[in-house]
Amino acid sequence: MKEILFIAYFFQQEDGVGSFRSRALAEMLKTNGYSINVISKHSFHPLTKNNILLWGLFCFFRVLFSKERIVYVSCGPFLHLPFINLAAIIRRKKLVVDFRDPWSLNIKHGYGQDVKPNSFKLFIAESVEKQIYRTCTSFIVCTEGMYESYKALFNDGTKIVTIHNGHVLNDDVVHGIKEHSGEMSIQFVCLGKFAEYHYDKALTTLKKISELRDKGKKVSVNFIGSDIELTQGIIKEAGLEKDSTVYPRLNYDEAISIARNSDVGLVVLRNEAYEIGTKIYDYIGMGIPVLDSFENGTNFKNKFNKYLFTDTTFTIPIEDREFYSRENQYKRFLTVFSDLSS
């Protein structure tokens, strides 16, 4: 039996989008014959759940005394990495690090805001990342932009593997026939955070919708799970109060049941050079394009250009939707772990 100590701080369904990648990967590994011992924020004393350093210390001893020879760790958060890395070095375990989000890159670019980065935090993050890269067996990232940035930071890319998030929609959604409301009526949807990522970009996106309405198109916008107060404020600023509905945070199935009837999705990224965002895959899985409010020449726009809506709705082909499923995208994970188990 191939055994993996699987460390993911966010793993339960109630942990939100931060847990999706890890849970989907764990299920795939189990299906393919791996024994998975999951360590999440709920695995230790309740005091560790909100103290990542204390939780990391507990992880250190778990890795140190575990029987598994392969250790997988999902990030973020990131502060537990030095503990896990040290234990893996002491016990000569094979360490696979999965960056579903960037660490130093977010600090370096002010988390999408026009602020000067914290030099001390950036130094710590880059130092830890470099040390992890030297000792791990695989350093996994989820976008091409992250690959390029970390390759430059490490001055090497031989251990870096790019594995996209993909979508986990049910077959009835992926293979269903999307009926659009017509060119004169367009229903937009935003799954999850919106202006929280970048207020100015979010406002630009909503103003594009206002322009479509002013040109005679009937528009409606559903926001599902974004910050209610912030969203209502930006809706008012864009003049879309009568055309928008703001839902509280819903479970995944409830959110998808609303979103699947939409024509166009909304995405806002902190940095389009190295981020993609999870919701783009959900929209592709549902067969709906994304409103184009992105900078030309960025990694995001180059990758998803054919799925961007400008003035005419369309349905994304089934073969493209299946290509971006997690089942297909995660095949590279199986290759990574198969190489370590051989």
C-alpha positions as CSV (number, residue, x, y, z in Angstrom):
1,M,0.0,0.0,0.0
2,K,1.3,3.5,-1.0
3,E,1.0,5.7,2.1
4,I,0.9,9.5,2.2
5,L,0.8,11.9,5.2
6,F,-1.5,14.5,3.8
7,I,-1.3,17.9,5.5
8,A,-3.9,20.4,4.6
9,Y,-4.9,23.1,7.2
10,F,-8.1,23.8,5.2
11,F,-9.7,20.4,4.4
12,Q,-13.3,20.3,5.7
13,Q,-16.2,21.5,3.4
14,E,-17.0,24.3,5.8
15,D,-13.5,25.6,5.2
16,G,-14.7,27.0,1.8
17,V,-12.8,27.2,-1.4
18,G,-9.5,26.8,0.3
19,S,-10.3,23.2,0.9
20,F,-11.6,22.2,-2.5
21,R,-8.2,21.4,-4.1
22,S,-7.0,19.2,-1.2
23,R,-10.3,17.3,-0.8
24,A,-10.5,16.6,-4.5
25,L,-6.9,15.4,-4.6
26,A,-7.3,13.2,-1.5
27,E,-10.3,11.5,-3.1
28,M,-8.4,10.9,-6.4
29,L,-5.4,9.5,-4.5
30,K,-7.6,7.1,-2.6
31,T,-9.4,6.0,-5.8
32,N,-6.0,5.2,-7.2
33,G,-4.8,3.0,-4.4
34,Y,-3.1,5.4,-2.0
35,S,-3.6,5.3,1.8
36,I,-4.2,8.9,3.0
37,N,-3.6,10.0,6.5
38,V,-5.1,13.5,6.6
39,I,-3.9,16.2,9.0
40,S,-6.1,19.3,9.1
41,K,-6.7,22.2,11.5
42,H,-9.1,20.0,13.4
43,S,-6.6,17.2,14.0
44,F,-5.1,18.5,17.2
45,H,-6.1,20.4,20.4
46,P,-8.8,23.0,19.8
47,L,-6.2,25.7,20.8
48,T,-4.2,25.0,17.6
49,K,-7.1,25.8,15.2
50,N,-6.5,29.5,15.4
51,N,-2.8,29.5,16.1
52,I,-0.9,28.4,12.9
53,L,2.5,28.4,14.7
54,L,1.3,26.1,17.4
55,W,-0.5,23.9,14.8
56,G,2.8,23.8,12.9
57,L,4.6,22.6,16.0
58,F,2.1,19.8,16.4
59,C,2.6,18.9,12.7
60,F,6.4,18.8,13.3
61,F,6.0,16.0,15.8
62,R,3.4,14.2,13.7
63,V,5.7,14.1,10.7
64,L,8.7,13.2,12.9
65,F,7.0,10.1,14.3
66,S,4.8,9.1,11.4
67,K,5.3,5.9,9.4
68,E,4.5,7.4,6.0
69,R,7.6,8.1,3.8
70,I,5.8,10.6,1.6
71,V,4.5,13.9,3.1
72,Y,2.2,16.2,1.1
73,V,1.5,19.7,2.4
74,S,-1.0,22.2,1.0
75,C,-0.4,26.0,1.3
76,G,-1.6,28.5,2.4
77,P,-1.4,29.1,5.2
78,F,2.4,29.0,5.1
79,L,3.9,29.5,8.6
80,H,3.8,25.7,9.3
81,L,6.2,25.0,6.4
82,P,9.5,25.3,8.3
83,F,8.3,22.8,11.0
84,I,7.2,20.3,8.4
85,N,10.3,20.7,6.3
86,L,12.6,20.3,9.3
87,A,10.8,17.1,10.4
88,A,11.0,15.7,6.8
89,I,14.7,16.4,6.6
90,I,15.4,14.7,10.0
91,R,13.4,11.6,8.9
92,R,14.5,11.8,5.3
93,K,11.0,11.8,4.0
94,K,9.9,12.8,0.5
95,L,8.2,16.2,0.7
96,V,5.7,17.4,-1.8
97,V,4.7,21.1,-1.4
98,D,1.5,22.3,-3.1
99,F,1.2,26.1,-3.4
100,R,-2.5,26.6,-4.3
101,D,-1.8,30.3,-3.6
102,P,1.5,32.2,-3.9
103,W,3.1,33.5,-0.7
104,S,6.0,35.8,-1.3
105,L,4.4,36.9,-4.6
106,N,1.3,38.2,-2.8
107,I,3.4,40.1,-0.3
108,K,5.7,41.5,-3.0
109,H,2.7,42.8,-4.9
110,G,0.8,44.1,-1.9
111,Y,-2.0,41.5,-2.3
112,G,-3.3,43.4,-5.3
113,Q,-3.4,46.8,-3.5
114,D,-1.3,49.8,-4.3
115,V,0.7,49.6,-1.1
116,K,4.4,49.2,-0.4
117,P,5.2,45.6,0.6
118,N,6.5,44.7,4.0
119,S,10.2,44.1,3.4
120,F,10.7,41.9,6.5
121,K,7.7,39.6,5.7
122,L,8.9,39.4,2.1
123,F,12.4,38.4,3.2
124,I,11.0,35.7,5.5
125,A,8.7,34.3,2.9
126,E,11.3,34.2,0.1
127,S,13.9,32.7,2.5
128,V,11.5,29.9,3.6
129,E,10.4,29.2,0.0
130,K,14.0,28.9,-1.2
131,Q,14.8,26.5,1.7
132,I,11.7,24.4,1.0
133,Y,12.6,24.3,-2.7
134,R,16.1,23.0,-1.9
135,T,14.8,20.1,0.2
136,C,11.5,19.1,-1.3
137,T,11.0,16.6,-4.1
138,S,8.3,18.5,-5.9
139,F,7.2,22.2,-5.7
140,I,3.7,22.4,-7.2
141,V,2.0,25.6,-8.3
142,C,-1.4,26.2,-9.9
143,T,-0.7,28.8,-12.6
144,E,1.9,29.5,-15.4
145,G,2.5,32.9,-13.9
146,M,3.5,31.3,-10.5
147,Y,5.7,28.9,-12.4
148,E,7.6,31.7,-14.1
149,S,7.9,33.8,-10.9
150,Y,9.1,31.0,-8.7
151,K,11.5,29.8,-11.4
152,A,13.1,33.2,-11.4
153,L,13.2,33.3,-7.6
154,F,14.8,29.9,-7.3
155,N,16.9,30.3,-10.4
156,D,15.7,26.8,-11.3
157,G,12.5,25.2,-12.4
158,T,13.3,21.5,-12.5
159,K,11.2,20.7,-9.4
160,I,8.3,23.0,-10.2
161,V,5.2,21.3,-11.5
162,T,2.1,23.3,-12.7
163,I,-1.2,21.7,-11.9
164,H,-4.4,23.8,-12.4
165,N,-7.3,23.8,-10.0
166,G,-10.0,22.8,-12.5
167,H,-13.7,22.5,-11.6
168,V,-15.6,19.8,-9.7
169,L,-19.1,20.3,-11.1
170,N,-21.5,17.4,-11.4
171,D,-21.9,15.6,-14.7
172,D,-25.4,17.0,-15.2
173,V,-24.0,20.5,-15.1
174,V,-21.0,19.8,-17.3
175,H,-23.0,17.9,-19.9
176,G,-26.2,19.9,-19.7
177,I,-27.4,22.1,-22.5
178,K,-27.1,25.8,-21.5
179,E,-30.1,27.9,-22.6
180,H,-29.1,31.6,-22.7
181,S,-31.6,34.4,-22.2
182,G,-30.8,36.0,-25.5
183,E,-28.6,38.8,-26.7
184,M,-30.9,41.6,-25.4
185,S,-31.0,40.1,-21.9
186,I,-27.8,39.1,-20.1
187,Q,-27.6,37.6,-16.6
188,F,-24.2,38.0,-14.9
189,V,-23.0,36.1,-11.8
190,C,-20.1,36.3,-9.4
191,L,-19.3,33.3,-7.3
192,G,-17.4,34.2,-4.1
193,K,-15.2,37.3,-3.4
194,F,-15.4,40.3,-5.8
195,A,-14.3,43.7,-4.7
196,E,-12.4,42.2,-1.8
197,Y,-9.7,41.2,-4.2
198,H,-9.3,44.6,-5.9
199,Y,-11.9,47.4,-5.6
200,D,-10.9,49.4,-8.6
201,K,-10.9,46.4,-10.9
202,A,-14.3,45.3,-9.6
203,L,-15.7,48.8,-10.2
204,T,-14.3,48.8,-13.8
205,T,-16.0,45.4,-14.3
206,L,-19.4,46.7,-13.1
207,K,-19.1,49.8,-15.2
208,K,-18.8,47.6,-18.3
209,I,-22.1,46.0,-17.3
210,S,-23.6,49.5,-16.8
211,E,-22.4,50.4,-20.3
212,L,-24.1,47.4,-21.8
213,R,-27.4,48.4,-20.0
214,D,-27.1,51.9,-21.3
215,K,-26.7,50.5,-24.9
216,G,-30.2,48.9,-24.5
217,K,-29.4,45.5,-23.1
218,K,-31.3,44.2,-20.1
219,V,-28.9,43.1,-17.5
220,S,-29.0,41.5,-14.1
221,V,-26.2,40.6,-11.7
222,N,-26.2,38.0,-8.9
223,F,-23.5,38.1,-6.3
224,I,-23.1,34.9,-4.2
225,G,-20.9,34.9,-1.2
226,S,-19.1,38.2,-1.5
227,D,-18.8,40.7,1.3
228,I,-22.4,42.1,1.5
229,E,-21.7,45.6,2.7
230,L,-18.7,46.1,0.3
231,T,-20.6,44.7,-2.6
232,Q,-23.7,46.8,-2.0
233,G,-21.5,49.9,-1.9
234,I,-19.7,49.2,-5.2
235,I,-23.1,48.3,-6.8
236,K,-24.4,51.7,-5.9
237,E,-21.3,53.4,-7.2
238,A,-21.7,51.6,-10.5
239,G,-25.4,52.5,-10.7
240,L,-26.6,48.9,-10.7
241,E,-28.8,48.9,-7.6
242,K,-32.0,48.0,-9.4
243,D,-30.2,45.3,-11.5
244,S,-28.4,43.4,-8.8
245,T,-29.1,40.8,-6.1
246,V,-26.7,40.1,-3.3
247,Y,-26.8,36.6,-1.7
248,P,-25.1,35.6,1.5
249,R,-22.6,32.8,1.5
250,L,-24.2,29.6,0.3
251,N,-23.0,26.0,0.2
252,Y,-21.4,25.0,-3.1
253,D,-24.4,23.2,-4.5
254,E,-26.8,26.0,-3.7
255,A,-24.4,28.6,-5.3
256,I,-24.1,26.5,-8.4
257,S,-27.8,26.0,-8.7
258,I,-28.1,29.8,-9.0
259,A,-25.0,30.4,-11.1
260,R,-25.8,27.7,-13.7
261,N,-28.7,29.7,-15.1
262,S,-26.5,32.7,-15.8
263,D,-25.0,33.8,-19.1
264,V,-21.7,35.4,-18.1
265,G,-19.4,35.1,-15.1
266,L,-17.5,37.8,-13.2
267,V,-13.9,37.4,-12.1
268,V,-11.6,39.9,-10.4
269,L,-8.0,39.1,-9.7
270,R,-5.4,40.8,-7.4
271,N,-2.7,40.2,-10.0
272,E,-3.4,38.9,-13.5
273,A,0.2,38.1,-14.1
274,Y,0.3,35.1,-11.8
275,E,-3.2,34.5,-10.5
276,I,-6.2,32.7,-12.1
277,G,-8.7,32.2,-9.4
278,T,-10.9,29.2,-8.8
279,K,-14.2,30.6,-10.1
280,I,-13.0,30.7,-13.7
281,Y,-13.0,26.9,-13.8
282,D,-16.5,26.8,-12.3
283,Y,-17.7,29.1,-15.1
284,I,-16.0,27.0,-17.7
285,G,-17.6,23.9,-16.2
286,M,-21.0,25.5,-16.5
287,G,-20.2,26.5,-20.1
288,I,-20.5,30.2,-19.6
289,P,-17.9,32.9,-20.7
290,V,-16.4,35.5,-18.4
291,L,-16.8,39.2,-18.8
292,D,-13.6,40.7,-20.3
293,S,-12.2,43.4,-18.1
294,F,-8.6,42.2,-18.1
295,E,-5.3,43.7,-19.1
296,N,-3.9,42.7,-22.5
297,G,-0.8,40.5,-22.5
298,T,-1.2,39.0,-19.0
299,N,-1.0,35.3,-18.4
300,F,-4.7,35.2,-17.5
301,K,-5.9,36.8,-20.7
302,N,-3.5,34.9,-22.9
303,K,-4.7,31.6,-21.4
304,F,-8.5,32.2,-21.3
305,N,-8.9,34.7,-24.1
306,K,-11.3,32.5,-26.1
307,Y,-13.6,32.2,-23.1
308,L,-14.0,36.0,-22.6
309,F,-17.3,37.7,-23.3
310,T,-17.4,41.1,-25.0
311,D,-20.9,41.7,-26.4
312,T,-22.3,38.3,-27.4
313,T,-23.1,35.4,-25.2
314,F,-22.0,31.9,-26.1
315,T,-21.6,28.4,-24.7
316,I,-18.2,26.9,-24.1
317,P,-17.8,23.5,-25.9
318,I,-18.2,20.3,-23.9
319,E,-14.7,19.2,-24.8
320,D,-13.2,22.3,-23.3
321,R,-15.3,22.0,-20.2
322,E,-14.2,18.4,-19.7
323,F,-10.5,19.4,-20.3
324,Y,-10.7,21.8,-17.3
325,S,-12.3,19.3,-15.0
326,R,-10.2,18.5,-11.9
327,E,-10.3,14.8,-12.8
328,N,-8.3,15.7,-16.0
329,Q,-6.1,18.4,-14.5
330,Y,-5.1,16.3,-11.5
331,K,-3.6,13.5,-13.6
332,R,-0.2,15.2,-13.1
333,F,-0.6,14.7,-9.4
334,L,-0.8,11.0,-10.0
335,T,2.4,11.2,-12.0
336,V,4.2,13.1,-9.2
337,F,3.2,10.6,-6.5
338,S,3.8,7.6,-8.8
339,D,7.4,8.7,-9.3
340,L,7.9,8.9,-5.6
341,S,6.4,5.5,-4.9
342,S,8.4,3.6,-7.4
